[in-house]
Amino acid sequence: MEDTKIIDLFWRRDESAISETQNKYGLFCISVCHRILNDERDEEECVSDVMMKLWSVIPPEKPLNFKAFIAKITRNLSIDRFRKNKRDSEYCRAVEELNEDFPSDFSVEDKLAEAELAKAIGAFLREYDSEKRRVFVKRYFEFKSTKQIAEEERIKDQRVRHILCDMRKALKEYLGKEGMV
């Protein structure tokens, strides 16, 4: 079913909106959750929470990109659950990588929630070619391992690590110039 039709079901308060969303995006949500939670039961519960959240925010929301909207909700709910569980995951490793390059009084995890920082990072990423942007987003937004990114991008794991290292250093410098660090 097309996204616009699913969204219309939500707006009409038709409960089939949940099953249609689950059918179309359930596995996608599980994959987003898995990279953060890495626990099957938590992932299933989180996807259930995503469906309930969608039900509560549509309406009044009418997302233009339904998949991105679902991804953001899934990611945020997964991070919330992770924080409660404090399990080791790619999310934890990715945040630790970023924290290594910033002063100890600067918490990337706290700052990631701020809209101002998100805008600055968006502007920073626009300065890079699409390959570097994809690598950065896959690591620090989707929380994929460097090995997964290398496979998807068809490049060597060492290149992925090099790109990420260079971009973390550049991001630190960029945020310093912007007065955010």
N, C-alpha and C positions, 0 to 999 in steps of 0.2 A: 504494500500500500504506500502511496506517496505521502511524504511528510506533511504536506498541506492538509491532506485528508485526515491524517492522524491528529493534527493540531485542531482541526474542526471538531473531531470527536471529543477532544478535551473541552473545547468551548461549549459544546452541547451537553457536557457532563455525562457523556455516554461511557459507561465503564469498559466498553470494548477498546477504548483508547489505550488502556493499560496493556491489554493482551496484544494489541497490534504493535505497540512500542516494544514490548518484550520480545515478540517474534522478530521484529526488524533489527533491534539494537541490543538485545539481551547479551549475545556473545561479545559484542563490542564493549558493553559495560563491564562484563566479567574480565575482559582483558585489561581494561583500565584499572579496575580494582586489584587484579592479581599483581600488577607491577608495584603496587603500594602495600597491599596487605599480605599477599602470599599465603593465604589461608582460605581454603574452599568454603568453609561455613561462614566466615566473615564476609567473603566476597558475595555469597548468595544473599546474606542479610543486607548487605550494602546495596545490592541491585534492587532488592525489595524496597529499601528506603528511598532509592532514586525514583522509583515508580510513584511512591507516595508523595515525594517532593514535587514531581511533575504535576501530579493531580492537584496539589495545593497552590502551585504558582501559575498554572495555565487554566483559566484566565486568572489574573489580568494580563500576564505576559503573552506575547504572540511572537515567538522566536522566528527570526528570519532564516537562521541556519540551525535546524533542529538537532542535527548530529553534534555540532559544536556546543550547543546549549546543554545537551545531555552529557557530553564529555566533561564540561565544566562542573556540573552538578555532581557527577559521578566522582570526579577527582576530588572535589571539596569534601564530599561525604566520606570518601575513602581515607583522606588525610585526617579527618576528625576521628574516625574509628581507629586509625593507626596510632594517633596520639594517645588514645585511651589504652590501647594494647601495648604500645611501646615495643613492637616487634622489629627485628632487623629486616630490612628490605632495600630495594633499589632506591626508594624514596629517601630512606635514612642515609644511604651512602651518597646520594646526589647532594643532599643538603650539607652533609659533612664536607664534601669536596668544595662546595661554595664557601662554607664557613672557614676553611683553611686559609683562604685568600683575603679574608677580611679581619679587621681588628676584633679582639675578643669581646668588646662591648657592643659590637654590631651583630645582631642575630638575623641571619638571612631568613630564617623561618618566620620571624615576626614581620620583617620588612616585605616579604613576598605577598602578604595580605593587603598591603597598602596600594591603592590605585595609582598614586603618584609614581611609585617605583615601577609598577607594571607599564605605565606609559613610557617611562625612561628606558626600560628594557626593550620595549617595542621600537623606540627610536634608535637605540643602540643596534638592534638586530637588522634594521633596515640598511645599515651601513655595510652589511656583509652579503656575499653571494648566497644563492639559494641552498647550496650544499651545506655551508657552514651554519646557516639558519636552521635547516632541518636537523642537523646533528645536535645543535644546542637545544632546540625544542624537544627533540626525542629524549634527550638526557634529563633536562631540568623541568620539563612540563609533563612529559609522558613517563618519565622515570625508567626508561629502558636501559639495559646494561650496555656497555660499550661493545660487547660482542654482538648483541642483537642489532645495534645501530650499524655496525660494520657489515653485517650480513645484508641488512635492508638496503644500505647505501652502496653495496658492492665495492667497499673499500677495506683496507686493512685496519684491524683493531688499533694498531699503533698510530695510524693516521687520525682515527677518531679521537684517541687520547691526546694527540698533539693539537688538534683543532680545539678541543675542550680546554686544554691548558692555556693556549693562546687567548682564547675568548674570555676565560675567567680573568686573566690578567688585564685584558683590554676593558672588560666590564668594570673591574675595580677602578681603573684609571678614569673611565668615563663617568662613573658614579661620583668619584672624587671631584671631578670638574663640575659636575652638576650640584655639588654640595650635599650629596646624599650619604656619604660615608665619612 
